[in-house]
Amino acid sequence: MHEIREQLELLSPINDKDWKLFSEKLIKCAVSKKTSILKQGYVENYIYFIKDGILRQYIPLEEKEITLGFGFSNTFMSGYDSFITRTPSNFTIESLTSTVLYKIHYNDLHFIYQNTSSGNEIGRHIAENLFLLKTKREYSFLQETPEKRYINLFKDRPNVIAQIPLKYIASYIGVTPQALSRIRKRIN
């Protein structure tokens, strides 16, 4: 659990009393590859800290899936819009690898907000970071080519991209697998 505290400390100092209360609310779980942790149509009840593994957030459609994002080790992920609005999620989150998570329930997080001195500030920083990731992705689709989106993804996480099937990477950057193959040939 020290990884979570380290990540939280990057956002805001957390005293030992607050950490104890927060850590007591965390639930550790291990999931195997291809396990859905949030299904489209269900309300998101958790925020996840990925200790180890890779998650994929996507919209399941009849004709194809649209990958919205990936979550990697030492980051937070959630169906955050569903989490805060308490409405059904428009997407699914599944594990691409065997994954170890720590999760905190919506009710427990609100308890932390009300009973710690640093909970609200840390929660605000996590929400801001999730917002910035979303904004960065939207900007990339408005201003960058698929090739640039692929290069940025590879630059950000070169050691884990090899673990993600190419069809998901293609979907993430908004191209077909065949177009991704051509992009990869051009830049290699």
C-alpha positions as CSV (number, residue, x, y, z in Angstrom):
1,M,0.0,0.0,0.0
2,H,3.0,2.3,0.2
3,E,2.7,3.0,-3.5
4,I,-0.7,4.6,-3.0
5,R,0.6,6.8,-0.2
6,E,3.5,7.8,-2.3
7,Q,1.2,8.8,-5.1
8,L,-1.1,10.7,-2.7
9,E,1.8,12.5,-1.2
10,L,2.7,13.8,-4.7
11,L,-0.7,15.5,-4.6
12,S,-0.8,16.8,-1.1
13,P,0.8,15.9,2.3
14,I,-1.1,13.3,4.3
15,N,-0.6,12.8,8.0
16,D,-0.3,9.4,9.6
17,K,-3.8,9.7,11.2
18,D,-5.5,10.5,7.9
19,W,-3.5,7.8,6.1
20,K,-4.5,5.2,8.7
21,L,-8.2,6.1,8.2
22,F,-7.9,6.1,4.4
23,S,-5.9,2.9,4.2
24,E,-8.4,1.1,6.4
25,K,-11.1,1.8,3.7
26,L,-9.0,0.4,0.8
27,I,-9.9,-3.0,-0.6
28,K,-7.2,-5.0,-2.3
29,C,-8.2,-7.3,-5.1
30,A,-6.5,-9.3,-7.8
31,V,-8.2,-9.9,-11.1
32,S,-7.2,-12.1,-14.0
33,K,-6.7,-11.0,-17.6
34,K,-9.9,-10.0,-19.4
35,T,-11.9,-9.4,-16.2
36,S,-14.5,-6.6,-16.3
37,I,-14.3,-4.4,-13.3
38,L,-17.0,-2.0,-14.5
39,K,-19.6,-3.0,-17.1
40,Q,-21.4,-0.5,-19.3
41,G,-24.9,0.2,-17.9
42,Y,-23.8,-0.2,-14.3
43,V,-23.1,2.6,-11.8
44,E,-19.4,3.0,-10.9
45,N,-18.9,2.5,-7.1
46,Y,-15.2,2.6,-6.9
47,I,-12.0,4.6,-7.7
48,Y,-9.2,2.2,-8.4
49,F,-5.5,2.5,-7.8
50,I,-3.6,0.1,-10.1
51,K,-0.8,-1.4,-8.1
52,D,0.3,-3.7,-11.0
53,G,-1.2,-4.4,-14.4
54,I,-3.0,-2.7,-17.2
55,L,-6.7,-1.7,-17.5
56,R,-8.6,-0.6,-20.6
57,Q,-11.6,1.7,-20.7
58,Y,-13.8,1.2,-23.8
59,I,-17.2,1.6,-25.3
60,P,-18.6,-1.8,-26.4
61,L,-20.5,-1.5,-29.7
62,E,-22.0,-4.2,-31.8
63,E,-19.8,-3.5,-34.8
64,K,-16.6,-2.6,-32.9
65,E,-15.2,-1.4,-29.6
66,I,-13.9,2.1,-29.1
67,T,-11.0,2.3,-26.7
68,L,-11.1,5.5,-24.6
69,G,-8.0,4.9,-22.5
70,F,-5.6,2.7,-20.6
71,G,-4.6,2.6,-17.0
72,F,-1.1,1.6,-15.9
73,S,0.7,0.7,-12.7
74,N,0.8,3.4,-10.1
75,T,-2.2,5.4,-11.5
76,F,-5.8,5.9,-10.6
77,M,-8.7,4.9,-12.9
78,S,-12.5,5.0,-12.6
79,G,-15.7,5.4,-14.5
80,Y,-15.5,8.8,-12.9
81,D,-18.5,10.4,-14.6
82,S,-20.7,7.5,-13.4
83,F,-19.0,7.6,-10.0
84,I,-19.8,11.3,-9.3
85,T,-23.2,11.4,-10.9
86,R,-24.4,8.0,-9.6
87,T,-25.7,7.2,-13.1
88,P,-25.0,4.1,-15.3
89,S,-21.6,4.1,-17.0
90,N,-21.4,4.5,-20.8
91,F,-18.3,2.3,-21.0
92,T,-16.6,-0.8,-19.6
93,I,-13.3,-1.1,-17.8
94,E,-11.5,-4.5,-18.1
95,S,-8.1,-5.9,-17.2
96,L,-5.7,-6.5,-20.1
97,T,-3.3,-8.3,-17.9
98,S,-3.5,-9.9,-14.5
99,T,-3.9,-6.9,-12.3
100,V,-3.7,-6.0,-8.6
101,L,-5.9,-3.1,-7.6
102,Y,-6.8,-1.2,-4.5
103,K,-10.2,0.3,-4.6
104,I,-12.2,2.6,-2.4
105,H,-16.0,2.7,-2.4
106,Y,-18.0,5.9,-3.1
107,N,-19.4,5.9,0.5
108,D,-16.0,5.3,2.1
109,L,-14.5,8.1,0.0
110,H,-17.1,10.6,1.2
111,F,-16.5,9.4,4.8
112,I,-12.8,10.2,4.2
113,Y,-13.7,13.7,2.8
114,Q,-15.7,14.4,6.0
115,N,-13.3,13.0,8.6
116,T,-9.8,13.9,7.4
117,S,-7.9,17.1,7.0
118,S,-6.4,16.2,3.7
119,G,-9.1,14.0,2.0
120,N,-10.9,16.8,0.2
121,E,-7.7,18.3,-1.2
122,I,-6.4,14.9,-2.4
123,G,-9.8,14.0,-3.9
124,R,-9.7,17.4,-5.7
125,H,-6.3,16.7,-7.1
126,I,-7.2,13.2,-8.3
127,A,-10.4,14.6,-10.0
128,E,-8.2,17.3,-11.6
129,N,-5.8,14.7,-12.9
130,L,-8.6,12.6,-14.4
131,F,-10.0,15.7,-16.0
132,L,-6.6,16.6,-17.5
133,L,-6.2,13.1,-19.0
134,K,-9.6,13.5,-20.6
135,T,-8.8,16.9,-21.9
136,K,-5.5,15.8,-23.3
137,R,-7.2,12.9,-25.1
138,E,-9.8,15.2,-26.6
139,Y,-7.2,17.7,-27.7
140,S,-5.2,15.0,-29.4
141,F,-8.2,14.0,-31.5
142,L,-8.8,17.6,-32.5
143,Q,-5.2,18.7,-33.1
144,E,-3.0,15.6,-33.8
145,T,-2.7,13.0,-36.5
146,P,-3.2,9.3,-35.6
147,E,0.6,8.9,-36.1
148,K,1.3,11.6,-33.5
149,R,-1.2,10.0,-31.1
150,Y,0.6,6.7,-31.5
151,I,4.0,8.2,-31.0
152,N,2.8,10.0,-27.9
153,L,1.4,6.8,-26.4
154,F,4.6,4.9,-27.2
155,K,6.7,7.7,-25.7
156,D,4.6,7.8,-22.5
157,R,4.7,4.1,-21.8
158,P,7.1,2.3,-24.1
159,N,7.7,-0.7,-21.8
160,V,4.0,-1.6,-21.5
161,I,2.7,-0.9,-25.0
162,A,4.0,-4.3,-26.1
163,Q,1.5,-5.9,-23.7
164,I,-1.5,-4.2,-25.4
165,P,-3.0,-5.9,-28.4
166,L,-2.6,-3.8,-31.5
167,K,-6.3,-3.7,-32.2
168,Y,-6.8,-1.8,-28.9
169,I,-4.1,0.6,-29.7
170,A,-5.6,1.2,-33.2
171,S,-9.0,1.8,-31.6
172,Y,-7.4,4.2,-29.1
173,I,-5.8,6.4,-31.7
174,G,-8.8,6.2,-34.0
175,V,-7.6,4.1,-36.9
176,T,-8.1,0.6,-38.2
177,P,-5.5,-2.1,-37.4
178,Q,-4.4,-1.9,-41.0
179,A,-3.8,1.8,-40.8
180,L,-1.8,1.3,-37.5
181,S,0.3,-1.2,-39.3
182,R,1.2,1.4,-42.0
183,I,1.9,4.0,-39.3
184,R,4.3,1.6,-37.5
185,K,6.1,0.8,-40.8
186,R,6.6,4.5,-41.5
187,I,8.1,5.4,-38.1
188,N,10.3,2.3,-37.7
